[in-house]
Amino acid sequence: MSTAMNFGTKSFQPRPPDKGSFPLDHFGECKSFKEKFMKCLRDNKFENALCRNESKEYLECRMERQLMAREPLGKLGFGDLVDGQSEAKSKF
């Protein structure tokens, strides 16, 4: 009975990570933004809609430090916050 492995038959082709996958912040470059976002979530019973500004700031930090691919904020769902106005303020 032979249990030889044929490693040469298939070659592994690396591919970039799926959208939404990005490197960990090993050096804590955006830790303060993350902590601010998490505090907002806890204070607002994890209603993420109430913490959109904090989420936007965190993602901006990650993009600036090349911890994720740069994307337009509108494409990430923050189009209404680009001018500094929240969705709630713009309705009135």
FENVENFEN-V130104 format. One record per residue. N is the residue number from 0. PHI is phi in whole degrees, 0 to 359 (999 if undefined). PSI is psi in radians with two decimals (* if undefined). Layout:
N,PHI,PSI
N,PHI,PSI
This chain:
0,999,2.14
1,253,2.32
2,243,0.60
3,293,2.44
4,259,2.42
5,257,1.42
6,289,-0.42
7,277,-0.12
8,285,-0.58
9,237,2.39
10,253,2.43
11,279,2.22
12,252,1.87
13,293,2.62
14,221,2.71
15,295,2.74
16,295,2.71
17,297,2.75
18,302,2.36
19,99,-0.23
20,263,2.26
21,208,2.84
22,298,2.63
23,290,2.69
24,272,1.27
25,301,-0.57
26,264,0.06
27,66,0.53
28,296,-0.53
29,244,0.35
30,299,-0.71
31,297,-0.65
32,291,-0.69
33,296,-0.78
34,297,-0.69
35,297,-0.74
36,295,-0.80
37,295,-0.66
38,296,-0.74
39,300,-0.77
40,300,-0.81
41,297,-0.76
42,294,-0.45
43,250,0.47
44,53,0.69
45,60,0.54
46,275,1.68
47,295,-0.39
48,296,-0.45
49,277,-0.09
50,239,0.50
51,294,-0.65
52,297,-0.74
53,294,-0.68
54,295,-0.75
55,298,-0.78
56,297,-0.69
57,296,-0.81
58,294,-0.65
59,298,-0.73
60,300,-0.81
61,297,-0.70
62,292,-0.73
63,298,-0.58
64,262,0.22
65,57,0.64
66,268,-0.09
67,203,2.81
68,295,2.46
69,290,2.25
70,227,2.58
71,297,2.43
72,299,-0.57
73,298,-0.62
74,288,-0.41
75,269,0.06
76,95,0.23
77,245,0.45
78,303,-0.61
79,283,-0.23
80,258,-0.03
81,298,-0.68
82,276,0.10
83,87,0.08
84,256,2.38
85,276,2.86
86,298,-0.69
87,295,-0.70
88,290,-0.63
89,286,-0.27
90,282,-0.34
91,259,*
